[in-house]
Amino acid sequence: MGTTEPARSAPVEILRLAGGGDGVGKLADGLTVFVPRTAPGDRVVLRDLQRKRGFARARVAELIEAGPGRVEPPCPHYTRDACGGCQLQHLAAAAQRGARRRMVGDALRRIGKLDVEDPPIEPAPEQWGYRTRLSLHAVGGRIGLRPLGRPADAFELDRCLIAHPDLQELWLLLKRHRALLPARLTRLSLRLGRDGIRHVIATLPPGEIWNEAAQVASELGDAGVEAALWATLESGPVRQVAGPPAEHSATSFEQVSPLMGAKIRADAVAVLAPMAGEQVWDLYAGLGETTAQLVRLGAQVSSVELDRHAVEWAEANGPPALRIAGAVEESLAGLPRPGAVITNPPRTGMHEAAARQLDATGATRIVYISCDPATLARDLARLTSFRLRACRAYDLFPQTAHVETVAVMERA
């Protein structure tokens, strides 16, 4: 529980950024306050101050003085609609990269209890138009993104500047044929496949059918856009309902920035330095790109991936390897003992049982690819038989507070 103070506060200086991108300052009584859309060095007057146990949250009522890294956000949705898809558009690119370095370093020190400096960061080749996935929500007749702090709402999207131009074009065409979208649509996901085909995935409530899907595909084709259309129920299987046959399930995981994703995989494999004939585990293997690189270097690879469709695609298109479709924490016991491991878990990190099993293997080194500094730090602390040898951050998600990290662990 907490208390809300609607009155405007005395000016507060923003000292740094927290892990989620909120600015951090101190109230006059010393209480830490988290303020979104602020930059280090900003002096702001606050509104909607909510005091909780041990900290407070607030919004900006007035910017008195701008910090050195602050810029004018180029996307009108960022300010007009308080779009929650981006958190750092008000910071220059260099300031964003500095903030992400500090986020990783702070998590490793605070959560992982590691005595480390902020890691170096690899800049992104593109600051805009890099995302190959765009997830939209349908609420009250509007289709768009979530406003900041209102997770049950959505504003009508015109254009998302961090989305790939092909997805922006796809969305503008779909808006023209909005009447052909399912009436009770709850979510609309747009993806750009590695084969160049664009994907439209409609999430529907039970009983809803996308009867006009073939007409939508035809309208898109007439506009020169080839798209595969899919339908799925909440937490249910996805099935293609129109468009050209797709090479793999539209729900299989792929990085939102393929160029940076490929660089991260290549760097992770290079630093692992697998030896010819060495047994290597590729955990949370996705579509098997890392497995393929390891096999080309002569490693004997055992890969584990929960998504059955991704495993099937990898088996059909990748080199020979032992591929397991299942949860990592339930699959490790049956694998050959590894000399080295690459693990690339989702944002929630590795299951505690998986970390415990990795710690007990005979592996001499582990390369951990992470998309969340907090869960990375937690998992590294669980690997008590290993020590952190190197760490590098990657600017995979410009304009957001997310950061990718590659951590190299050696057996102590």
C-alpha positions in Angstrom: 0.0 0.0 0.0 1.1 3.6 -0.4 -0.2 7.2 -0.4 -0.7 9.5 -3.4 0.2 13.2 -3.2 -1.5 15.1 -6.1 0.3 18.4 -5.3 3.4 19.4 -7.2 6.7 18.8 -5.4 9.8 20.9 -4.9 12.3 20.5 -7.7 14.2 17.1 -7.8 17.4 16.3 -9.6 17.6 13.0 -11.5 20.8 11.3 -10.6 20.8 8.1 -12.8 18.6 5.7 -14.6 17.2 2.5 -13.1 17.1 -0.9 -14.8 13.7 -0.3 -16.5 14.7 3.2 -17.7 13.1 5.3 -15.0 15.1 8.2 -13.7 16.1 8.0 -10.0 16.1 11.0 -7.7 15.8 11.9 -4.0 12.9 13.7 -2.4 13.6 16.4 0.2 13.2 13.8 3.0 15.7 11.5 1.4 13.2 9.0 -0.1 14.2 7.5 -3.5 11.8 8.4 -6.3 11.5 6.8 -9.7 10.4 9.1 -12.5 9.8 7.8 -16.1 10.9 9.9 -19.1 13.7 11.7 -17.3 17.4 11.9 -17.9 20.4 12.1 -15.6 21.0 15.8 -14.8 17.4 16.8 -15.3 15.8 19.1 -12.7 12.1 18.4 -12.6 9.0 19.3 -10.7 6.9 16.2 -9.9 3.2 15.3 -10.0 1.2 12.3 -9.0 3.7 11.4 -6.3 3.0 8.0 -4.8 4.8 7.1 -1.7 5.3 3.4 -1.1 7.3 1.4 1.5 10.9 2.4 1.0 10.5 4.4 -2.3 8.2 6.6 -4.3 7.0 6.9 -7.9 6.0 10.1 -9.8 5.5 11.8 -13.1 7.1 15.0 -14.5 5.0 18.1 -14.1 7.6 20.5 -15.4 11.1 20.2 -16.7 13.1 23.0 -15.2 16.5 22.1 -16.5 17.5 19.4 -19.0 20.3 17.0 -18.4 23.2 16.9 -20.9 22.0 13.7 -22.7 18.4 14.8 -23.3 17.0 15.2 -26.8 13.6 15.9 -28.4 11.9 12.5 -29.0 11.2 12.2 -32.8 8.2 9.9 -32.5 4.9 11.8 -31.9 3.4 8.8 -30.1 6.2 8.9 -27.4 4.9 12.2 -26.0 1.4 12.6 -27.4 0.2 9.0 -26.4 2.8 8.3 -23.7 3.8 5.1 -25.7 5.2 2.5 -23.4 7.0 0.6 -26.3 10.1 2.9 -26.0 11.5 4.2 -22.7 14.6 6.2 -23.8 13.7 8.2 -26.9 14.4 11.4 -24.9 18.1 10.4 -24.6 20.8 10.8 -27.3 22.2 7.5 -28.6 25.5 7.8 -26.7 23.6 8.5 -23.5 21.4 5.5 -24.1 24.4 3.3 -24.5 26.0 4.6 -21.4 22.8 4.0 -19.5 22.6 0.4 -20.7 26.2 -0.3 -19.7 25.4 1.0 -16.2 22.2 -1.2 -16.0 24.3 -4.3 -16.7 27.1 -3.4 -14.3 24.7 -2.4 -11.6 22.8 -5.7 -11.8 26.0 -7.7 -11.7 27.2 -5.8 -8.6 23.9 -5.5 -6.8 22.3 -8.9 -7.6 25.2 -11.0 -8.6 27.5 -9.7 -5.9 30.3 -9.4 -8.4 33.1 -6.9 -8.3 33.0 -5.7 -11.9 33.1 -2.5 -13.9 30.3 -1.6 -16.3 30.9 -3.7 -19.4 31.8 -2.2 -22.9 28.9 -2.1 -25.3 28.6 -2.8 -29.0 26.7 0.0 -30.8 23.7 -0.9 -33.0 24.1 -0.2 -36.7 20.7 1.3 -36.9 18.9 3.4 -34.2 15.5 3.3 -36.1 13.6 0.8 -38.3 15.4 -2.3 -36.9 12.6 -4.3 -35.3 11.3 -7.2 -37.3 8.4 -7.9 -34.9 5.6 -5.6 -33.9 3.0 -6.6 -31.3 -0.2 -4.6 -31.3 -3.2 -4.7 -28.9 -6.9 -4.3 -29.7 -8.8 -2.4 -27.0 -12.1 -0.5 -27.4 -11.9 -0.4 -31.2 -8.3 0.9 -31.2 -5.3 -1.2 -32.4 -1.9 -0.1 -31.3 0.6 -0.1 -28.4 0.2 0.2 -24.7 0.4 3.7 -23.0 2.9 4.0 -20.2 1.5 2.8 -16.9 -1.8 1.6 -18.5 -1.3 -2.0 -19.3 -4.9 -2.7 -20.1 -5.3 0.1 -22.6 -4.0 0.8 -26.2 -3.8 3.9 -28.4 -4.4 3.9 -32.1 -1.0 3.4 -33.8 -0.1 5.5 -36.9 3.5 4.5 -37.3 6.2 2.8 -35.1 9.6 4.4 -35.9 11.6 1.5 -34.5 9.7 -1.1 -36.6 11.3 -2.2 -39.9 10.0 -0.2 -42.9 8.4 -3.4 -44.3 6.3 -3.8 -41.2 5.4 -0.1 -41.2 4.2 -0.6 -44.8 2.3 -3.7 -43.8 0.5 -2.0 -40.9 -0.5 1.0 -43.1 -2.1 -1.4 -45.6 -3.9 -3.4 -42.9 -5.3 -0.1 -41.5 -6.9 0.5 -44.9 -8.6 -2.9 -44.7 -9.5 -2.7 -41.1 -13.0 -3.9 -41.7 -11.6 -7.2 -42.8 -9.9 -7.9 -39.5 -11.7 -10.1 -36.9 -14.3 -8.2 -35.0 -13.2 -9.5 -31.6 -9.5 -9.4 -32.3 -7.4 -9.1 -29.1 -3.9 -8.9 -30.5 -2.2 -8.4 -33.9 1.4 -9.4 -34.3 3.4 -8.4 -37.4 6.7 -10.2 -38.3 9.2 -10.1 -41.0 10.5 -13.6 -41.8 14.0 -14.5 -42.9 12.5 -15.5 -46.3 11.2 -12.0 -46.9 7.6 -13.0 -46.3 5.7 -10.8 -43.9 3.5 -12.5 -41.3 0.2 -11.3 -39.7 -0.8 -13.2 -36.6 -4.3 -12.5 -35.2 -5.0 -13.6 -31.6 -8.7 -14.3 -31.2 -11.1 -15.2 -28.3 -12.8 -18.7 -28.3 -15.4 -19.1 -31.0 -14.0 -16.3 -33.3 -13.0 -17.2 -36.9 -11.1 -15.0 -39.3 -13.4 -15.5 -42.3 -12.0 -12.7 -44.3 -8.3 -13.8 -44.0 -8.1 -14.9 -47.7 -9.5 -11.5 -48.8 -7.0 -9.7 -46.7 -4.1 -11.7 -48.2 -5.5 -10.9 -51.7 -5.7 -7.2 -50.9 -2.2 -7.2 -49.6 -1.0 -9.1 -52.7 -2.6 -6.5 -55.0 -0.6 -3.9 -53.2 2.6 -5.8 -53.8 3.0 -7.2 -50.3 3.3 -11.0 -49.9 2.1 -12.0 -46.4 1.2 -15.2 -44.6 -1.8 -14.8 -42.3 -2.2 -16.8 -39.1 -4.8 -17.2 -36.4 -4.4 -18.4 -32.8 -6.4 -18.5 -29.6 -4.9 -17.1 -26.4 -2.2 -19.6 -25.3 -3.3 -21.9 -28.1 -1.7 -23.4 -31.3 -1.2 -21.1 -34.3 -2.4 -22.1 -37.7 -2.0 -20.5 -41.1 -5.3 -19.3 -42.6 -4.2 -17.6 -45.8 -1.2 -16.5 -47.9 1.8 -18.3 -49.3 3.1 -21.3 -47.3 5.6 -20.2 -44.6 8.8 -22.0 -43.9 8.3 -22.2 -40.2 5.8 -21.2 -37.5 5.3 -17.5 -37.2 5.5 -17.9 -33.4 9.0 -19.3 -33.4 11.4 -17.1 -31.6 13.8 -14.9 -33.6 15.7 -11.8 -32.6 14.0 -8.5 -33.3 17.2 -7.2 -34.9 18.6 -9.9 -37.2 21.9 -8.2 -37.9 22.7 -7.6 -34.2 21.4 -11.1 -33.3 23.7 -12.7 -35.9 26.7 -10.7 -34.5 25.9 -11.7 -30.9 25.7 -15.4 -31.9 29.0 -15.2 -33.8 30.7 -13.4 -30.9 29.4 -16.0 -28.4 30.7 -18.9 -30.5 34.0 -17.2 -31.1 34.6 -16.6 -27.4 33.5 -20.1 -26.5 36.2 -21.4 -29.0 34.8 -25.0 -29.3 37.5 -27.6 -30.1 37.0 -30.1 -32.9 35.1 -33.1 -31.5 34.3 -31.4 -28.2 30.8 -32.0 -26.8 28.9 -28.6 -26.6 25.4 -27.9 -25.3 23.3 -25.3 -27.1 20.5 -24.4 -24.7 17.4 -22.5 -25.6 18.5 -23.1 -29.2 15.7 -21.5 -31.1 15.9 -22.2 -34.8 19.4 -23.6 -34.5 21.6 -20.9 -35.9 24.1 -21.3 -33.0 24.0 -25.0 -33.3 24.9 -24.8 -37.0 27.9 -22.5 -36.3 29.2 -24.9 -33.7 28.8 -27.9 -36.0 30.7 -26.1 -38.7 33.6 -25.7 -36.3 33.6 -29.4 -35.7 31.9 -29.6 -32.3 29.5 -32.4 -31.3 26.4 -30.5 -30.4 23.4 -31.3 -28.2 20.7 -28.7 -28.5 17.6 -28.1 -26.4 14.6 -25.9 -27.4 11.1 -25.9 -26.0 9.4 -24.8 -29.3 8.6 -28.0 -31.2 8.1 -26.1 -34.5 11.5 -24.5 -34.2 13.2 -27.9 -33.5 11.4 -29.4 -36.6 12.6 -26.5 -38.8 16.2 -26.9 -37.5 16.1 -30.7 -38.1 14.9 -30.1 -41.7 17.2 -27.2 -42.5 20.3 -27.5 -40.2 23.3 -29.8 -40.0 23.1 -33.1 -38.1 23.0 -32.7 -34.3 21.3 -34.1 -31.3 18.1 -32.0 -31.0 15.8 -32.2 -28.0 12.3 -30.6 -28.0 11.5 -29.8 -24.4 12.2 -27.7 -21.3 15.9 -27.3 -20.6 15.6 -28.1 -16.9 13.9 -31.4 -17.8 16.2 -32.4 -20.6 19.8 -32.0 -19.4 20.1 -35.3 -17.5 19.9 -37.3 -20.7 22.6 -35.4 -22.6 26.2 -36.3 -23.1 28.5 -34.5 -20.6 29.6 -31.2 -22.1 33.0 -29.6 -22.3 31.4 -26.2 -23.0 27.9 -24.7 -23.0 26.1 -21.8 -24.7 22.8 -20.8 -23.0 20.4 -18.2 -24.4 17.3 -18.2 -22.2 14.3 -15.9 -22.4 14.0 -12.7 -20.4 13.0 -14.7 -17.3 16.4 -16.4 -17.3 17.2 -20.0 -16.6 15.1 -22.2 -14.4 16.9 -22.7 -11.0 17.1 -26.5 -11.7 18.8 -25.8 -15.0 21.4 -23.6 -13.4 22.0 -26.2 -10.7 22.6 -28.9 -13.3 24.9 -26.7 -15.3 27.0 -26.0 -12.2 27.4 -29.8 -11.6 28.5 -30.7 -15.2 32.0 -31.2 -16.3 31.9 -28.1 -18.5 35.0 -25.9 -18.3 33.3 -22.8 -19.7 29.8 -21.4 -20.2 28.8 -18.5 -22.5 25.5 -16.9 -21.3 23.6 -14.8 -23.8 21.1 -12.6 -21.8 18.4 -10.1 -22.6 17.8 -9.1 -19.0 20.6 -7.9 -16.7 18.7 -8.8 -13.5 18.1 -12.5 -14.4 21.6 -12.8 -15.8 23.1 -11.6 -12.5 20.8 -14.0 -10.5 21.8 -16.9 -12.7 25.5 -16.2 -12.6 25.3 -16.1 -8.8 23.8 -19.6 -8.9 26.7 -20.9 -10.9 28.9 -21.2 -7.8 31.5 -23.4 -9.5 32.3 -20.8 -12.1 33.8 -17.3 -12.2 33.0 -14.4 -14.6 35.9 -14.0 -17.0 34.5 -11.4 -19.5 31.3 -9.5 -20.2 30.1 -7.4 -23.1 26.8 -5.6 -23.7 25.1 -5.1 -27.0 22.8 -2.3 -28.2 20.2 -4.7 -29.5 17.2 -2.6 -28.7 17.8 1.2 -29.3 15.3 3.6 -27.9 14.3 1.1 -25.2 15.7 0.2 -21.7 16.5 -3.4 -22.9 20.0 -4.6 -23.4 21.6 -7.8 -24.6 24.7 -9.2 -22.8 27.2 -11.9 -23.4 28.9 -13.2 -20.2 31.8 -15.7 -20.3 32.1 -18.0 -17.3 35.1 -20.3 -16.5 35.1 -23.1 -14.0 36.9 -21.8 -10.9 
